[in-house]
Amino acid sequence: MEFNVTSLKFRQLSVVSEKLFWIWALLAVPCSAVFLGCQSPKAASPPPPVEVEVVSVVQEDVPIYSEWVATLDGYVNAQIQPQVSGYLIKQSYKEGSFVRKGQVLFEIDPRPFQAVLDQAKAQLAQAEAQLGKTQLDVDRDTPLAKERAIAQSQLDNDIQANLAAKATVKAAEAQVEQAQLNLEFTHVTSLVDGIAGIAQVQIGNLVNQTAALTSVSQVNPIKAYFPISEQEYIHFAARINAHNQQEVPSDAPPLDLILADGTVYPHRGTFLLTDRQVDVTTGSIRLVCAFPNPNNILRPGQFGRVRAAPETRTGALLVPQRSVTELQGTYQVAVVSSDDKVSIRSVKVGERVGALWIIESGVKPGELVVVEGLQKVRDGSPVRVKQSSPPAKGN
């Protein structure tokens, strides 16, 4: 019995001790937190300035280039048509080859025209014989009429017959000339030097004056037609109209031709003329220029782009395009001041010139703009400057 009482008291003391331990633990946690909170943290050092690449704002005169889609066409396009009707008996040229002015391209059966020529010559001979007879009558009757051996009316009739015979001879000569021309027209020739196209007829076809046999295009030089907008025309109207009054404009800008594969044609072109009216369907007006084509590389129907610098911007401010950021329709650049701090400025941009951009307002010549590291800078943040090489303007 005494042992049980002692065991019971021991277990009660253990329970009380355990409760006192947990109460002490709960009180110790907030006290330690308060103690730790009262300690002052160590001050953090500021981050080092970020390194950025910068270039200077350049001021110089810049030619402003524009491009227009152009269509090439022959300087002269001659449609070859026969001047007489007949059966085609020969094609005398190679299709697609270069032909000379006066070179025979086709031949028409000449036999009917030779027969007409022979008949005209016979009629001419008959008229000349009649003229000789009337001339003899005049020569014989003139002295007789003076001696009053014959009536004056007979001499008058002889003179009129002689005049009529002379007119008949002239008409017969004209018939011979016409027949000779028709015989020559059986040889259809080229009217210009150029590239001959594919024949539109075949040997044995009956052709007439309305039939198109082929076409020959003069391609050296070759013309390029390109449209400009009505607004562009109004802007350059004074210069364009002044050029139209001169055979070779002195201040016309040289023209480059960019071919369909992106290459630039090695020969530069010259401005020729402007069309007489604005196209009411497109609101554009056509301009014509010419390019040398010594090797006949360019052909009618080709497409390309004509590039020219019709004006020069004087004292333009230039920055690289990669230094300009666009945000909701506004453009900004990061300018580094003399104390190596960044200032974010809104700018007004103009035309692009190769890898550069013309800035209308917002920067000054010589200021440094950030070209690399724009995402790392903020307005007023310090930076470490690294000079970058400026990009080339290009075209």
Buried (B, 14 or more C-beta within 10 A) or exposed (E): EEEEEEEEEEEEEEEEEEEEEEEEEEEEEEEEEEEEEEEEEEEEEEEEBBEBBBBBBBBEEBBBBBBBEBBBBBBBBBEBBBEBBBEBBEBEBEEEEBBEEEBBBBBBBBEBBBEBBEEBBEBBEEBBEBBEEBBEBBEEBEEEBEEEEBEEEEBEBBBEBBEEBBEBBEEBBEBBEEBBEBBBBBBBBBBBBBBBBEBBBEEEEEBEEEBBBBBBBBBBBBBBBBBBBBEBBEBBEEBBEEBEEEEEBEEBBEBBBBBEEEEBBEBBBBBBBBBEEBEEEEEBBBBBBBBBBEEEBBBBEBEBBBBBBBBEBEEBBBBBBBBBBEEEEEBBBBBBEEEBBBBBBEBEBBBBBBBBBBBEEBBEEEBBBBBBBBEBBEEEBBBEBEEBEBBEBEE
